[in-house]
């Protein structure tokens, strides 16, 4: 796994996106994110996918709560938006 800063990742994104090595991105010395390249036809290990989905779900839930929204409200809004685009 490579280690880089947010600035370096931004400035050299093309290089990192071509690489097959996972990249730990840091901000002020603390982990800010992870970039994992997905090659065509490649699957992530189950445990990694599970942890990723749990983390994403937790972050979405926290964001909804911070904005005073419910999942149902977001889905209703999406449905209205989808119908008006037809």
C-alpha positions, 0 to 999 in steps of 0.5 A: 500500500502506498501512502500519499497526501491529499495534495500529492494525490490530487496533483498526481491523480492520473498516476495513482489511477493507473497504478494497481497499488492501494493508496492511503491518502492522508490529511495533516498526517491522519488517514483521509481515505483509501483509493483501491484500483479496480481492474476490469473483472476483478472483485474485491475480497468479501470482507473488504466489500462488507466493511466498505458498505458498512462504513458508507451506510454509517456515513450516509445515515450520519449525514441524513441525521445531520440534515434532518432527513429520513431515508423515506424523504430522500427516496420520495424526492428521488422518485419525484425527480425521476418522474419529472425527467421523463 
